[in-house]
Amino acid sequence: MRLLIVEDHEELAMTLAAGLRREGMAVDVALDGESGVRRAVLDGYDVIVLDRDLPAMHGDLVCQRLLAEGCRARVLMLTAAGTIEDRVDGPTLGADDYLPKPFAFAELVARIRALARRAQPALPPLLAKGDLRLDPAQRVARRGGRLLALTPKEIGVLEALLAAGGAVVSAEELLARVWDEQADPFSNVVKVTISRLRAKLGDPPAIETVPTAGYRI
């Protein structure tokens, strides 16, 4: 899952990003509304966590700009205000969900995963192909009933491949969907992760390499 946090409080933004990366998400951070809009339009995020009370460009305006630019990411709006009006205003401005501050980190994770399942096109709660099963919310994968001990990145790659429904997914797309901006685009991290994932999935081979194109299940 690719996620963007738009939050002007740098310490909070970095803390949230670190925690969400431990949950297996690829997370980028924007510290103001203008850069948040710019990045959201350029990169294909699944979910945007947006602080409503941003300086300069308010979160409401960010939401409106995202809609106007045709951004398809789901938006979770964070706000320090907790009135009924705020709960009503958020969705009308383009936010898909609303979470008042302070919040429990576990609830933030649950809300993000729920929004990701409503991505366009919507993904089923369980991804499956043959005897391979993945529950993206629980981060649990099985093959033939056998529990697979996968790392967060291996889970992310498997999710991207299963979600493609048999279509080829390029290494560049996997890098963009599973890793964040800190990943070196010239590294072989995708190839190495695919190799390790193949070994853990066992026989018969589940991941096919399509020369010059990418990978598919």
N, C-alpha and C positions, 0 to 999 in steps of 0.2 A: 504494500500500500504506500502510495506517495502522498505526503502530507505537507502543508504549508502552515506555519504559525505566523500570524501577523499580530505582534505585541510590542509596544514601545518600551516596556519595562524589561531591559536586557537580561537581568539576572533571572527573572521569572521565565522569560522566553527560553533561555538556555537550559534552565532546570527542566522545563516541560519537554524540550527537545531531547535531552539526555534520557529522561524517563521513557518517552515514547519510542526512542531507538531501542531501548532494552526490551520493549514489547514487540520488536521486529518490524517497526515502521521505518520508512525512509523519510527523514524530516529535514525540511529547509526552514529558515527563519527570515522574516522581514521585520524590521524595527519601525516601520512607518507605513502609512496607508498607500502612499504613492508607489513605493517600491513593491508593496504587497500586490497592488493591482497589476503592475508591470510584469511581475514574476508569474502571477496566476494566469495571465493571458498567454505568456510565452511557453509555460511548462504545463504538462497535463497532470494536474493534481487530482486525487480522488476526493480529498476533504481539505477544507481550509478552516483552521481555528482562528477566529477573528475577534480581537478585543474591540468592543463597541466604543470605548472611551479613549480613542486615539487622539493625540493632538494634531493640529494642522488639518489633516483629512480625517474627519470623524468616521467611525465604523459604519454608520448608516450610509454615508456617501460611498464608501468602499463597496458596500453591498450593491448599491445602485449602479456603480461603474462596472462591477463584475457582470451584472445582468445585461447591461448595455453592450458589453464587449462579447457577449455570448459564452461566457465562462460556464462550463458544465460541472464544475466541482461542487460538491455539497458543502454548505457553510454552517459551521457551528459557531454561534455568536456568544462571546463571554461578556458579561457586564457586572459591574458592582451594584447596579440598581436591581431591585427585585420586585417592582410593582407589576400589577396586572397589565398596565399600559405597555410596559416593556415587553412582556410576553406576547402581547398582541402585535406590537409594532414590528418586532423582529421578522416574523414570517412575511408580513406585507412588504417589507423592504427587500426580501430575497433570501433571508436566512432560512435554513431548513430546520434548525434546532436552536435552543436557547439554554444556556447554563449560567446561573448566577454565581458570582464570586462571594465568599470563598467556596471552593468545591473540593470534593474528595477526588484524588487522582484516579482511583478505580472507576469512579463514575465518568470521568472524562474519557477514559479508555473505552468504556462500554458505549458511550454516546458516539464516539468516533467510529467504532466498529459497526454500530447500527447504521450510521450514515453511509459508510462504505458499502454496505450490503444494498443500499438504495442507489448505487452508482448507475450511470446511464451507459449501456443497458444494465438493468438490475441483475445481480448475481444471485444464484440460489444459495441457501444457507449451507449446503453441503456440495462440494465440488467432487465429481467422480468421473473416472474413466476406467472401464474394465474392473479389475479388482483393487484399484487404487482409490482411496477416499481421503478427502481433506476437509476438516472443519476449520475455516479461516478464523472464526471468532474464538474458538478454543485453542487454535494453533496446534491441532492434533492431526497427524497423518497416519494412515494404516494401509498396508497392502496385504490382501488375502487375510485380513483380520489381525495381522501382525503390526504391533505398534512400532513406528519408525522414530528413531532418536535423531531428529533433525535440528540443525541450528536455525536461528531466526532468518538468516539469508537463504538457507536451503528451503525453508517454508515459503519465503517470499517468491523464490524462483518457481517452485512447484505450483504455487497459487496462480502466478502469471501464466504458466503454461496450461494449466487445467482450465483457467478462465477463457483462454483463447479458443477452446472448443475444437482442437485439432488443427487450427491454423498455425502457420509458422510465426514464431516470435524471434525477432532479430536480437543479437547480442546487445546492440545499442539500445533497443527498447527495454530489454531486461535491466540493463544498467540504469536507465532512467526511472524504471518503475520500482526497483528493489533497493537501489542504493540512492544516496542523496548527493548534493553538490560537492561533498568532500571527496567523492570517489574519483580516482584518476581515470579519465576516459581512455588512456593509452595502456592501462594495465590489463592483465589477463585474468582479473578476478572473476568474471563471468564464466570463462572456460574452466577455471579451477573449481568453482562452486558446482557447475554442471557435472564435472567428473566425480566429485565427492557425492553428489546427490544420486548419480547413477549407481555408484557402488552400494549406497544404502538401500536403494530401491530393489536391488537384486535382479535375478533373472525370472522370466525373460526380460530383456531390456525394454524399458518404458519410454525412454527419451531418444528420439531420433535426431541426428544432426543432418540438416539439409545444407549441402555445400553452398557457400557464398550467400546463404539466406538467413540461417539461424537454427532454431530448435523447435520441435513439436512433440506432443504426446499423442 
